[in-house]
Each structure stands twice: as structure tokens, then as C-alpha cells.
């Protein structure tokens, strides 16, 4: 209990003015010893013990008492005569019969039975709704069910049994509701419908079809729904195809095919002369380099390109491989090093693996397909195998190829080296800092408090910026070297200058696992503190977009179709965005000794 009088005398706090961080005088309800506690701590402790407050010695005593009781019980139950007298063996028939009797008594209670049944139905319904709301799961289950039905129907015995049951059922239904059925089947509306479905318009054929549908057609709601479905153009086309009439309807509408093709091939081809007649009928596609060619939509949407442009690998893959092969001997699509996984490009002499992340094939279109740790897992496998991984995104290679090439040259040791002792430390202006980072850093500039650079022959060769951090005091905001240059000892030199200026107690920095191993930080006195979970970006029309611009509260003003009941990701997926996961970041911390 709380002694408010004593609390007011000691701390000047009353019951009305107390906050969760106020100090109070609490009395143990067991030994009545007084203790000083925070009010929040007191409330949490008493909440666990139903309003009773016990000091630590009393809690220890109660635990000891429980332990003593437990030990005495163990000794008592270790006596076979006592155990046989007081306990039925769980494997005995008597014990099982007792449990069955208890279950029967509970299940005999109608309220209990209704409650359990309702819970089970609700749980099963929720699981089914959640599963079938996923397009991938629905398509997969539909294909499995179709395959099973085809397999079962191919069995002569099973097929004969089903036909016999259907005939028997039809006879019973016809005997019980003949007049009602005849009134339905003789209607002009039903005759017109059936004549449109079947080329055989004889009354006998119509009667045979109708007999098997009696039970459903008695339901007016079902009948109206089926009439609307059967009158649709899509259903008529499918039925006509089955009866040998018109061609099967398209799986893709023409507009959908063009949109999907532009997304897969990033608008590389012209589809103005494409006439879509089906997923397996060739369409005319115009290549800007080699002119028109013909290809099936299925193959084209799988990523197949112009035959004259295409080779075994994508253009992105070939460009990177050609560049690296100018400096080192490489192997392509290597599966020996991290079997069964693949490295797109492997440099054996340097133990460097290069992973090429195409935006379409490395992103995901729904939560069901997503593998958030796919890339991080590959980075872990490479690290365990002693391979230094470099992961290059397709958009970075196309939009910032100079920076990406410079990073590759730096990792394989082919960049021009400059020793840090030959450079002069300068304090950079905001304008110079922004220009240097935009020209040399993959992510561009970032606001910073202190901006330092290393100057060599009048040019900035390396820059490092620092910003305030609420948790770790200081953070390295950006660090970059000039394109195609590497400053030996530059990290430690800039870091030492910053320590002289700011006298920090703690500095934190993050290294992207896509292209950094953090060796420079470790050599400068940093320690690895952990690896963050993978982050994500959104992809649309070949562009990578930061997730910060698509937080849920911003989506109503951005998306055409927004549902408040859906999550941020579900809304983005519904509007045609894909999600791309990164490799995570290594967090390094420097502390003052």
C-alpha cells in the first residue's frame, strides 16, 4: 500500500499531483517495511499480484515456500503406493474412460457445444477468406483442384459411379417436382437461353440438361444469377469454344497485355501494331533497333526480347559482365561457390561475387509471393563462404553507371590510389558538399552539421559529413570518394579531424550490405553492433521509389484506389506497385576510450 502522508513529507507529492514517474513511499503488505519506488513501478508490480505489494525479501520467501511444497510433493508422489492410490495412469483404461465421461458431460451442454462450434466455424471461415483473398493461392488451388478432377474423371470406375448417381438423383428429382420443372423448362426465356448454349435445339436435349439442374434452378436467387452469367459474352464465348464454335476468349485484354509488356520491358518496344488474339497467337512487336518481329504474348511477358538483340543473358547482365571482364577474369552464373544458389558474376582471383538485381524479377507483386529476407540470406551465405558481395540494381546501372563502375573498380583494386597523407583537410561549404555528393555518392547528398573533405592538387578527392543523432550523439551521414579514385587512409584521417573538432563520446554509422563490408570502419576503431532488418522500396514503371513517400496517411492523395481498411502494402499492390527488399545494413559504433 502507499503511505501518502509519508510520501508528501519526504517527496512533496500528493495523490492528486502524482505522475507515473513520481517517487512514493510504499509499504509491503506482508512485512510492512517501507520502500521508495516510482509510482509506475508500484502499479505494475501490484497489477501482477492482484493489488498486493510485496517487497523483494517477501517475494523470495514465497518462492522458497512454493519450492519446498513442490519438493515435498515430488517425494510423496515418488512412493508407488501413494501414486497408485491417488492417481490414475494416463495410459490406463480407467483414466481414458474418466476423460471421455468428462468430455461427454461438457459436450452435452448445448451452450458449450454452440460456443465451440461457432468458434471453429469462424476460425475456419477467417482462414479460408484470408487464403483465398490471395491471387497466388487462389490460382494455385484452382489448378490443383482442376488437376484432381481431371485425374478422378479419367478413372472409368469413378466416372461410371458419378454418372449413375447423377441419373438416380435426376430420376428422384423428376418424380418429386415434375410439374414445377416443366413450367420452368417450357418458358420461352429458358428455351432461348438453352438454344444459345447448344447447337442442338431439340426438346430432348434441353430436357436432359435441365433434369440434372432441378435442385439449383428451384432457387430463384440462384436462377437469376446463373441467367445473368450465362447471358454474358465471356460465358457464351467459352461455351461456344467447347462446342466447336468460336475461338477461346483471350486471357489478357489487349490493353492489359501492352501495359504488362511495357512494365516487363521498361517501354523498350512499340506495340502500336500489335493485335492481341490470344496468349499463344503471335503479335507484331517493333524493336527500335531492328524493326518488327513476331512473338507469342506468353513468351514476351516472360522477358523474351527481340531475337536479334537478345542473347542468353539480359542487356543489363551483358553490359556489367563486359565491363568487369576488361579488368578481371570472370565466370558467369556461377553455382559452385554457394551451391545451390547462383552468383551472376564471380571474380575468382578476388573472391568477389556480383549480384545483378533486375527490378522486375527481384521485386514482388503481392504479400503471398514476398520473400523479405531473400537478398539478406544471400549476403549471409556469401559472408560465410568468404565472398565479398556487390549487388547492383538495374536502375542504378542505367541512371548512375559512372558511380557504379567506380565502386566496382574500387572493390577489385583497379581505381587510382591516392595516399591520405598527401591530401589536405578542408571544411567544405554547403554548395561544394552538395555538388560532390550528388556527383559521387549513389544516394546523393544528405543534410549534415559538419562537412570535411580531402583536397589533392586543388580537387576534392574524398568527403565525409556528420550529423547529430539523438541516440548515439553523432552519425556519419555520408562518405564518398571521387569517381575512379581511392584515398588510402582517408577514412581514419577525416575521422581523426572530426574527433579533434567535436570531441564526441559516441559515433554511429551504417554500411549498406549491397556494396560495403565495413572494413574501413573497423580499421578506424569502429565495432560492429549488429545488422538491421531488410528495408524496402516500391517499384513502378521501372523507377525505384522511397517508402517514406508512400506512408499510409499519404496514400489517399497519391493512389487512385485507396482502401482505409487495407495496409499500406496492400493498397500499393492493388494499385500496380511492386515491392523491392534490400540486403539490410551493418551498424558500426565508435566509442570514446
Order of alpha helices (4+ residues) and beta strands (2+ residues): alpha-beta-beta-alpha-alpha-alpha-alpha-alpha-alpha-alpha-alpha-alpha-alpha-alpha-alpha-alpha-alpha-beta-beta-beta-alpha-alpha-beta-beta-beta-alpha-beta-alpha-alpha-beta-beta-alpha-beta-beta-beta-beta-alpha-beta-alpha-beta-beta-beta-alpha-alpha-beta-beta
